[in-house]
Amino acid sequence: MPDEIHRSELLQKLQGRDTIESNFSELFEDILPNEDNLDVDKAYVSEYRQLVKHLRSEVQSRDNELVILHERLTVMNKNMEKINDEIIGSSIENNVLQQKYDTLRVEYDKLVQRWLKKVQKEADKMNEHVAQADNQVESKHG
Amino acid sequence: MSDIHHLVWNGGLNTQIEIDKSLVFMDDESKPLFINVRLPRESYFVLYASSLLHKIKLKLRKDIDEVLPYIWFEQDGSNLPWNIPIGTLHDVMNPRISELPIEAAASSTSILVWKIRMVYGQELPQNHIPLTNGLEQVQKYWMHQWKQACFVLNGTSKQIMSMKMDDSKAFWQSVISRNVDIFSSMSDKIVPSIPRNIPVMVHRQNYMDFISQPLVIPQKESWKTTTLQTVLDSSEYTTTEQNTLAVVCQGIDVPCSILIEELYRDFVSLDGFLHLILQQQ
Protein backbone atom coordinates (compact mmCIF):
# COMPACT_ATOMS: atom_id res chain seq x y z
CA MET A 1 0.00 0.00 0.00
CA PRO A 2 2.05 2.96 -1.21
CA ASP A 3 -0.32 5.47 0.43
CA GLU A 4 0.05 3.80 3.80
CA ILE A 5 3.82 4.14 3.39
CA HIS A 6 3.34 7.80 2.51
CA ARG A 7 1.09 8.35 5.48
CA SER A 8 3.49 6.82 7.97
CA GLU A 9 6.33 8.81 6.37
CA LEU A 10 4.34 12.06 6.67
CA LEU A 11 3.33 11.21 10.22
CA GLN A 12 6.96 10.69 11.15
CA LYS A 13 8.01 13.92 9.46
CA LEU A 14 5.31 15.90 11.25
CA GLN A 15 6.30 14.38 14.60
CA GLY A 16 9.92 15.23 13.82
CA ARG A 17 8.89 18.79 12.92
CA ASP A 18 7.02 19.14 16.22
CA THR A 19 9.97 17.78 18.21
CA ILE A 20 12.28 20.36 16.67
CA GLU A 21 9.82 23.26 16.67
CA SER A 22 8.72 22.57 20.24
CA ASN A 23 12.20 22.49 21.77
CA PHE A 24 12.20 24.94 24.69
CA SER A 25 8.59 25.89 23.94
CA GLU A 26 8.19 26.44 27.71
CA LEU A 27 10.18 29.66 27.23
CA PHE A 28 7.44 30.93 24.95
CA GLU A 29 4.14 31.97 26.42
CA ASP A 30 0.98 30.43 25.00
CA ILE A 31 -1.34 33.09 23.70
CA LEU A 32 -5.05 33.17 23.00
CA PRO A 33 -6.63 35.23 20.24
CA ASN A 34 -8.28 38.42 21.42
CA GLU A 35 -6.96 37.99 24.94
CA ASP A 36 -7.86 40.79 27.31
CA ASN A 37 -6.01 39.72 30.45
CA LEU A 38 -9.31 39.10 32.24
CA ASP A 39 -7.55 37.34 35.06
CA VAL A 40 -5.85 40.54 36.18
CA ASP A 41 -7.22 42.15 39.31
CA LYS A 42 -9.95 44.67 38.40
CA ALA A 43 -8.88 47.30 40.96
CA TYR A 44 -5.37 47.10 39.60
CA VAL A 45 -6.72 47.53 36.10
CA SER A 46 -8.87 50.57 36.87
CA GLU A 47 -6.10 52.23 38.90
CA TYR A 48 -3.54 51.73 36.19
CA ARG A 49 -5.97 52.54 33.42
CA GLN A 50 -6.48 55.97 35.01
CA LEU A 51 -2.77 56.46 35.39
CA VAL A 52 -2.04 55.34 31.86
CA LYS A 53 -4.81 57.58 30.52
CA HIS A 54 -3.33 60.56 32.35
CA LEU A 55 0.20 59.73 31.23
CA ARG A 56 -0.92 59.23 27.66
CA SER A 57 -2.57 62.65 27.54
CA GLU A 58 0.59 64.07 29.10
CA VAL A 59 2.67 62.37 26.42
CA GLN A 60 0.31 63.63 23.74
CA SER A 61 0.69 67.23 24.94
CA ARG A 62 4.48 66.81 25.21
CA ASP A 63 4.55 65.34 21.72
CA ASN A 64 2.58 68.34 20.44
CA GLU A 65 4.96 70.65 22.28
CA LEU A 66 7.86 68.83 20.67
CA VAL A 67 6.34 69.33 17.24
CA ILE A 68 5.92 73.06 17.91
CA LEU A 69 9.48 73.33 19.23
CA HIS A 70 10.76 71.46 16.19
CA GLU A 71 8.96 73.90 13.94
CA ARG A 72 10.33 76.81 15.92
CA LEU A 73 13.80 75.34 15.69
CA THR A 74 13.47 75.02 11.93
CA VAL A 75 12.41 78.67 11.63
CA MET A 76 15.24 79.76 13.95
CA ASN A 77 17.73 77.76 11.93
CA LYS A 78 16.51 79.42 8.79
CA ASN A 79 16.85 82.83 10.46
CA MET A 80 20.33 81.89 11.58
CA GLU A 81 21.23 80.98 8.04
CA LYS A 82 19.85 84.29 6.81
CA ILE A 83 21.82 86.22 9.44
CA ASN A 84 24.97 84.28 8.62
CA ASP A 85 24.52 85.14 4.96
CA GLU A 86 24.06 88.78 5.91
CA ILE A 87 27.19 88.70 8.08
CA ILE A 88 29.21 87.20 5.22
CA GLY A 89 27.82 89.84 2.83
CA SER A 90 28.62 92.62 5.27
CA SER A 91 32.17 91.45 5.88
CA ILE A 92 32.80 91.26 2.12
CA GLU A 93 31.45 94.80 1.80
CA ASN A 94 33.59 95.84 4.77
CA ASN A 95 36.69 94.36 3.14
CA VAL A 96 36.01 96.20 -0.11
CA LEU A 97 35.40 99.48 1.74
CA GLN A 98 38.55 98.96 3.82
CA GLN A 99 40.59 98.55 0.62
CA LYS A 100 39.02 101.69 -0.84
CA TYR A 101 39.69 103.55 2.40
CA ASP A 102 43.35 102.46 2.43
CA THR A 103 43.82 103.66 -1.18
CA LEU A 104 42.14 106.98 -0.43
CA ARG A 105 44.19 107.39 2.75
CA VAL A 106 47.45 106.97 0.83
CA GLU A 107 46.24 109.44 -1.79
CA TYR A 108 45.16 111.89 0.88
CA ASP A 109 48.53 111.65 2.67
CA LYS A 110 50.30 112.30 -0.61
CA LEU A 111 48.12 115.35 -1.27
CA VAL A 112 48.73 116.69 2.23
CA GLN A 113 52.50 116.25 1.76
CA ARG A 114 52.36 118.01 -1.57
CA TRP A 115 50.27 120.80 -0.09
CA LEU A 116 52.65 121.21 2.86
CA LYS A 117 55.61 121.38 0.52
CA LYS A 118 53.85 123.99 -1.57
CA VAL A 119 52.91 126.09 1.47
CA GLN A 120 56.46 125.75 2.81
CA LYS A 121 57.79 126.99 -0.50
CA GLU A 122 55.44 129.99 -0.47
CA ALA A 123 56.35 130.80 3.12
CA ASP A 124 60.06 130.58 2.30
CA LYS A 125 59.53 132.86 -0.68
CA MET A 126 57.58 135.32 1.42
CA ASN A 127 60.29 135.31 4.10
CA GLU A 128 62.86 135.93 1.43
CA HIS A 129 60.90 138.94 0.13
CA VAL A 130 60.47 140.30 3.66
CA ALA A 131 64.22 139.93 4.33
CA GLN A 132 65.08 141.67 1.06
CA ALA A 133 62.70 144.55 1.86
CA ASP A 134 64.20 144.91 5.34
CA ASN A 135 67.70 145.01 3.87
CA GLN A 136 66.67 147.74 1.43
CA VAL A 137 65.14 149.91 4.21
CA GLU A 138 68.26 149.52 6.35
CA SER A 139 70.58 150.51 3.49
CA LYS A 140 68.50 153.66 2.76
CA HIS A 141 68.64 154.82 6.36
CA GLY A 142 72.19 153.81 6.75
CA MET B 1 -10.07 13.05 12.01
CA SER B 2 -6.67 11.56 11.12
CA ASP B 3 -3.56 11.65 13.29
CA ILE B 4 -1.88 13.65 10.58
CA HIS B 5 -4.57 16.33 10.56
CA HIS B 6 -4.34 16.50 14.34
CA LEU B 7 -0.61 17.19 14.10
CA VAL B 8 -1.20 19.72 11.33
CA TRP B 9 -3.77 21.60 13.41
CA ASN B 10 -1.71 21.54 16.61
CA GLY B 11 1.61 22.63 15.09
CA GLY B 12 3.11 25.69 16.77
CA LEU B 13 6.09 28.01 16.38
CA ASN B 14 8.38 29.55 18.98
CA THR B 15 8.18 33.19 17.98
CA GLN B 16 10.10 36.22 19.17
CA ILE B 17 8.37 39.46 18.25
CA GLU B 18 10.32 42.70 18.36
CA ILE B 19 8.07 45.66 19.06
CA ASP B 20 8.41 48.79 16.95
CA LYS B 21 10.01 51.52 19.05
CA SER B 22 7.44 54.08 17.94
CA LEU B 23 4.72 52.02 19.65
CA VAL B 24 6.13 52.15 23.17
CA PHE B 25 7.68 54.56 25.63
CA MET B 26 11.42 54.29 25.14
CA ASP B 27 14.27 56.52 24.14
CA ASP B 28 16.70 55.89 21.28
CA GLU B 29 19.22 54.17 23.55
CA SER B 30 16.79 51.73 25.16
CA LYS B 31 17.06 48.06 24.31
CA PRO B 32 14.36 46.77 21.94
CA LEU B 33 11.25 45.28 23.52
CA PHE B 34 10.54 41.62 22.72
CA ILE B 35 7.56 39.33 23.30
CA ASN B 36 8.20 35.59 23.24
CA VAL B 37 5.09 33.63 22.37
CA ARG B 38 4.14 30.31 20.89
CA LEU B 39 1.94 30.90 17.87
CA PRO B 40 -0.17 28.18 16.24
CA ARG B 41 0.65 27.41 12.60
CA GLU B 42 -3.03 27.21 11.73
CA SER B 43 -4.22 30.72 12.51
CA TYR B 44 -3.90 34.31 11.36
CA PHE B 45 -1.50 36.88 12.83
CA VAL B 46 -4.23 39.46 13.03
CA LEU B 47 -6.16 37.36 15.55
CA TYR B 48 -3.27 37.74 18.00
CA ALA B 49 -2.39 41.39 17.43
CA SER B 50 -4.71 42.64 20.15
CA SER B 51 -3.53 39.99 22.65
CA LEU B 52 0.09 40.86 21.93
CA LEU B 53 -0.60 44.57 22.45
CA HIS B 54 -2.36 43.75 25.72
CA LYS B 55 0.86 42.20 26.98
CA ILE B 56 2.61 45.55 26.66
CA LYS B 57 -0.37 47.82 27.18
CA LEU B 58 1.21 49.78 30.04
CA LYS B 59 4.13 50.67 27.80
CA LEU B 60 2.08 51.67 24.77
CA ARG B 61 2.18 55.29 23.64
CA LYS B 62 -1.40 55.12 22.36
CA ASP B 63 -4.58 53.15 23.03
CA ILE B 64 -4.76 49.63 21.60
CA ASP B 65 -7.84 50.44 19.50
CA GLU B 66 -6.04 53.45 18.08
CA VAL B 67 -2.96 51.51 16.90
CA LEU B 68 -4.59 48.21 15.90
CA PRO B 69 -5.52 49.22 12.30
CA TYR B 70 -1.96 50.42 11.68
CA ILE B 71 -0.12 47.30 12.87
CA TRP B 72 1.53 44.73 10.64
CA PHE B 73 4.19 42.03 11.02
CA GLU B 74 7.34 41.66 9.00
CA GLN B 75 10.44 39.51 8.68
CA ASP B 76 13.66 41.00 7.31
CA GLY B 77 11.68 43.98 6.03
CA SER B 78 9.10 41.85 4.16
CA ASN B 79 5.49 42.24 5.17
CA LEU B 80 3.81 39.06 6.44
CA PRO B 81 0.23 39.47 5.15
CA TRP B 82 -2.37 38.73 7.82
CA ASN B 83 -4.62 36.91 5.32
CA ILE B 84 -2.23 33.95 4.93
CA PRO B 85 -1.97 31.29 7.68
CA ILE B 86 0.92 31.80 10.09
CA GLY B 87 2.56 28.43 9.33
CA THR B 88 2.56 29.14 5.59
CA LEU B 89 4.13 32.56 6.15
CA HIS B 90 6.83 30.91 8.25
CA ASP B 91 7.54 28.26 5.60
CA VAL B 92 7.68 30.85 2.80
CA MET B 93 10.18 33.03 4.65
CA ASN B 94 12.39 30.38 6.29
CA PRO B 95 14.38 27.34 5.19
CA ARG B 96 12.66 24.01 5.81
CA ILE B 97 13.72 21.78 8.69
CA SER B 98 15.40 19.24 6.39
CA GLU B 99 17.69 22.02 5.20
CA LEU B 100 18.99 22.80 8.70
CA PRO B 101 22.31 21.28 9.80
CA ILE B 102 21.54 17.75 11.06
CA GLU B 103 23.18 18.25 14.44
CA ALA B 104 21.26 21.50 15.03
CA ALA B 105 17.93 20.00 14.04
CA ALA B 106 18.34 16.76 15.97
CA SER B 107 19.89 18.19 19.11
CA SER B 108 17.64 18.54 22.13
CA THR B 109 19.59 21.64 23.15
CA SER B 110 18.95 23.53 19.93
CA ILE B 111 16.09 25.96 19.67
CA LEU B 112 14.21 27.19 16.63
CA VAL B 113 13.01 30.74 17.05
CA TRP B 114 11.13 32.68 14.40
CA LYS B 115 12.20 36.30 14.74
CA ILE B 116 9.74 38.82 13.41
CA ARG B 117 8.81 42.47 14.04
CA MET B 118 5.53 44.09 14.93
CA VAL B 119 5.53 47.36 13.04
CA TYR B 120 3.39 50.45 13.48
CA GLY B 121 2.93 53.12 10.85
CA GLN B 122 0.34 55.26 9.12
CA GLU B 123 1.61 54.16 5.70
CA LEU B 124 0.77 50.48 5.33
CA PRO B 125 2.83 48.13 3.09
CA GLN B 126 1.58 47.52 -0.46
CA ASN B 127 0.53 43.89 0.03
CA HIS B 128 -1.28 44.56 3.31
CA ILE B 129 -5.09 44.51 3.31
CA PRO B 130 -6.14 47.47 5.50
CA LEU B 131 -8.18 46.43 8.51
CA THR B 132 -11.08 48.82 8.74
CA ASN B 133 -13.56 46.63 10.52
CA GLY B 134 -11.49 44.62 13.00
CA LEU B 135 -12.20 40.95 13.57
CA GLU B 136 -15.47 41.09 11.66
CA GLN B 137 -13.48 41.82 8.52
CA VAL B 138 -11.15 38.89 9.26
CA GLN B 139 -14.15 36.60 9.69
CA LYS B 140 -15.66 37.81 6.39
CA TYR B 141 -12.35 37.31 4.60
CA TRP B 142 -11.99 33.80 6.03
CA MET B 143 -15.59 32.92 5.07
CA HIS B 144 -14.92 34.26 1.57
CA GLN B 145 -11.90 31.97 1.30
CA TRP B 146 -14.07 29.02 2.30
CA LYS B 147 -16.68 30.05 -0.31
CA GLN B 148 -13.93 29.95 -2.95
CA ALA B 149 -12.67 26.59 -1.67
CA CYS B 150 -16.23 25.25 -1.58
CA PHE B 151 -16.80 26.32 -5.19
CA VAL B 152 -13.58 24.64 -6.32
CA LEU B 153 -14.47 21.45 -4.41
CA ASN B 154 -18.13 21.20 -5.40
CA GLY B 155 -18.61 23.43 -8.42
CA THR B 156 -20.99 25.47 -6.28
CA SER B 157 -20.86 27.44 -3.02
CA LYS B 158 -24.26 26.10 -1.94
CA GLN B 159 -22.86 23.98 0.90
CA ILE B 160 -21.41 27.01 2.68
CA MET B 161 -24.11 29.48 1.66
CA SER B 162 -26.83 27.23 3.04
CA MET B 163 -24.99 26.60 6.30
CA LYS B 164 -27.09 27.42 9.36
CA MET B 165 -26.21 30.68 11.10
CA ASP B 166 -25.32 28.77 14.30
CA ASP B 167 -23.10 26.36 12.37
CA SER B 168 -21.44 29.22 10.58
CA LYS B 169 -20.72 30.93 13.93
CA ALA B 170 -19.48 27.68 15.46
CA PHE B 171 -17.20 27.17 12.45
CA TRP B 172 -15.57 30.59 12.98
CA GLN B 173 -15.46 30.11 16.75
CA SER B 174 -13.58 26.84 16.21
CA VAL B 175 -10.88 28.87 14.47
CA ILE B 176 -10.75 31.39 17.31
CA SER B 177 -10.85 28.83 20.11
CA ARG B 178 -8.75 26.36 18.07
CA ASN B 179 -11.19 23.53 18.51
CA VAL B 180 -10.18 20.97 15.92
CA ASP B 181 -13.17 18.67 16.48
CA ILE B 182 -15.76 21.35 15.73
CA PHE B 183 -13.65 22.62 12.85
CA SER B 184 -13.44 19.16 11.30
CA SER B 185 -17.14 18.45 11.76
CA MET B 186 -17.98 21.74 9.99
CA SER B 187 -15.44 21.38 7.20
CA ASP B 188 -16.65 17.82 6.56
CA LYS B 189 -20.00 19.34 5.58
CA ILE B 190 -18.24 21.31 2.84
CA VAL B 191 -15.62 18.88 1.56
CA PRO B 192 -17.36 16.17 -0.54
CA SER B 193 -16.30 12.52 -0.63
CA ILE B 194 -15.37 12.91 -4.30
CA PRO B 195 -14.28 16.48 -4.94
CA ARG B 196 -14.63 18.07 -8.36
CA ASN B 197 -11.34 19.98 -8.06
CA ILE B 198 -8.87 20.61 -5.26
CA PRO B 199 -8.31 24.15 -3.92
CA VAL B 200 -4.56 24.68 -3.89
CA MET B 201 -2.42 27.77 -3.33
CA VAL B 202 1.19 27.64 -4.42
CA HIS B 203 3.72 29.97 -2.82
CA ARG B 204 7.39 30.49 -3.61
CA GLN B 205 10.18 30.67 -1.07
CA ASN B 206 11.00 34.23 -0.02
CA TYR B 207 8.37 35.73 -2.35
CA MET B 208 5.48 37.00 -0.29
CA ASP B 209 3.70 38.40 -3.35
CA PHE B 210 3.82 35.19 -5.41
CA ILE B 211 0.63 33.19 -4.95
CA SER B 212 -0.71 30.94 -7.66
CA GLN B 213 -3.94 28.95 -7.64
CA PRO B 214 -3.52 26.19 -10.24
CA LEU B 215 -6.52 24.29 -11.52
CA VAL B 216 -6.24 20.83 -9.97
CA ILE B 217 -8.46 18.41 -11.88
CA PRO B 218 -8.49 14.61 -11.55
CA GLN B 219 -6.38 12.71 -14.05
CA LYS B 220 -8.49 10.38 -16.22
CA GLU B 221 -11.43 11.45 -14.03
CA SER B 222 -9.99 9.65 -11.02
CA TRP B 223 -8.25 10.99 -7.93
CA LYS B 224 -6.65 7.57 -7.45
CA THR B 225 -4.00 8.38 -10.03
CA THR B 226 -3.71 12.14 -9.53
CA THR B 227 -0.58 12.88 -7.60
CA LEU B 228 1.18 16.03 -6.47
CA GLN B 229 3.53 15.45 -9.40
CA THR B 230 0.57 15.64 -11.81
CA VAL B 231 -0.32 19.03 -10.33
CA LEU B 232 3.25 20.25 -10.65
CA ASP B 233 3.47 18.94 -14.24
CA SER B 234 0.39 20.88 -15.23
CA SER B 235 1.75 24.09 -13.68
CA GLU B 236 3.66 26.09 -16.23
CA TYR B 237 5.77 27.82 -13.58
CA THR B 238 7.51 24.66 -12.39
CA THR B 239 8.23 22.80 -15.63
CA THR B 240 11.63 24.33 -16.22
CA GLU B 241 12.97 23.90 -12.71
CA GLN B 242 11.05 20.93 -11.34
CA ASN B 243 14.14 18.91 -10.54
CA THR B 244 15.53 21.66 -8.35
CA LEU B 245 12.35 22.30 -6.39
CA ALA B 246 11.13 20.76 -3.15
CA VAL B 247 7.47 20.99 -2.15
CA VAL B 248 6.87 21.98 1.45
CA CYS B 249 3.54 21.77 3.23
CA GLN B 250 2.99 22.48 6.93
CA GLY B 251 6.73 22.69 7.52
CA ILE B 252 7.72 19.33 6.01
CA ASP B 253 8.82 18.09 2.59
CA VAL B 254 6.04 16.18 0.87
CA PRO B 255 6.83 13.50 -1.73
CA CYS B 256 5.60 14.30 -5.23
CA SER B 257 4.21 10.80 -5.64
CA ILE B 258 1.54 11.37 -2.98
CA LEU B 259 -2.10 11.48 -4.06
CA ILE B 260 -3.21 15.09 -4.09
CA GLU B 261 -6.67 14.34 -2.71
CA GLU B 262 -5.23 12.57 0.34
CA LEU B 263 -2.71 15.35 0.83
CA TYR B 264 -5.56 17.85 0.78
CA ARG B 265 -7.65 15.97 3.33
CA ASP B 266 -4.76 15.69 5.79
CA PHE B 267 -2.98 19.00 5.21
CA VAL B 268 -5.82 21.42 4.47
CA SER B 269 -5.42 24.78 6.19
CA LEU B 270 -7.96 26.73 8.21
CA ASP B 271 -9.08 28.63 5.07
CA GLY B 272 -10.02 25.49 3.10
CA PHE B 273 -6.97 25.67 0.83
CA LEU B 274 -3.96 23.41 0.58
CA HIS B 275 -0.94 25.73 0.87
CA LEU B 276 2.14 24.40 -0.94
CA ILE B 277 5.50 26.16 -0.86
CA LEU B 278 8.06 25.64 -3.61
CA GLN B 279 11.56 25.81 -2.17
CA GLN B 280 14.94 25.37 -3.84
CA GLN B 281 16.47 21.97 -3.02
Contacts between the chains, C-beta under 8 A, distances in Angstrom:
chain1	res1	chain2	res2	distance
A	2	B	257	7.3
A	3	B	258	7.7
A	3	B	259	6.3
A	3	B	262	6.2
A	6	B	255	6.4
A	6	B	257	7.4
A	6	B	258	5.0
A	6	B	259	8.0
A	6	B	262	7.6
A	7	B	4	6.7
A	7	B	262	7.7
A	7	B	266	7.8
A	9	B	255	7.1
A	10	B	4	5.8
A	10	B	252	7.0
A	10	B	254	7.0
A	10	B	258	7.7
A	10	B	266	7.1
A	11	B	3	6.0
A	11	B	4	5.7
A	11	B	7	7.3
A	13	B	252	4.1
A	13	B	253	7.1
A	14	B	4	6.4
A	14	B	7	4.2
A	14	B	8	6.9
A	14	B	11	7.5
A	14	B	250	7.0
A	14	B	251	7.9
A	14	B	252	6.0
A	15	B	7	6.8
A	16	B	97	7.2
A	16	B	252	7.7
A	17	B	11	7.0
A	17	B	97	5.7
A	17	B	250	7.7
A	17	B	251	4.7
A	17	B	252	5.3
A	18	B	7	6.5
A	18	B	10	7.8
A	18	B	11	6.4
A	20	B	97	5.7
A	20	B	100	7.9
A	20	B	105	5.4
A	20	B	106	7.9
A	20	B	110	7.7
A	20	B	112	5.9
A	21	B	11	7.0
A	21	B	12	6.8
A	21	B	13	6.0
A	21	B	14	6.8
A	21	B	97	7.8
A	21	B	112	5.5
A	21	B	251	7.0
A	22	B	12	6.9
A	22	B	14	7.8
A	23	B	14	7.8
A	23	B	108	6.5
A	23	B	109	8.0
A	23	B	110	6.3
A	23	B	111	5.3
A	23	B	112	6.7
A	24	B	14	6.8
A	24	B	111	4.5
A	25	B	12	6.9
A	25	B	14	5.8
A	25	B	38	5.5
A	27	B	14	7.3
A	27	B	36	6.2
A	27	B	111	7.8
A	28	B	14	4.7
A	28	B	15	6.8
A	28	B	36	4.8
A	28	B	37	5.6
A	28	B	38	4.1
A	29	B	35	7.9
A	29	B	36	6.4
A	29	B	37	5.1
A	29	B	38	6.9
A	30	B	37	7.4
A	30	B	38	5.4
A	31	B	37	4.6
A	31	B	38	7.1
A	31	B	39	7.0
A	31	B	48	5.8
A	31	B	51	5.3
A	31	B	52	7.1
A	32	B	51	6.2
A	33	B	43	7.0
A	33	B	47	3.8
A	33	B	48	5.7
A	33	B	50	8.0
A	33	B	51	6.3
A	33	B	176	5.3
A	34	B	47	6.8
A	34	B	50	5.6
A	34	B	51	6.2
A	34	B	135	7.0
A	34	B	176	7.0
A	35	B	50	7.4
A	35	B	51	3.6
A	35	B	54	5.9
A	36	B	50	7.8
A	36	B	51	7.9
A	36	B	54	6.1
A	37	B	54	5.4
A	37	B	55	8.0
A	37	B	57	8.0
A	48	B	58	6.4
A	52	B	57	7.5
A	52	B	58	6.1
A	56	B	61	7.3
A	56	B	62	6.9
A	56	B	63	7.3
A	59	B	25	7.4
A	59	B	61	6.2
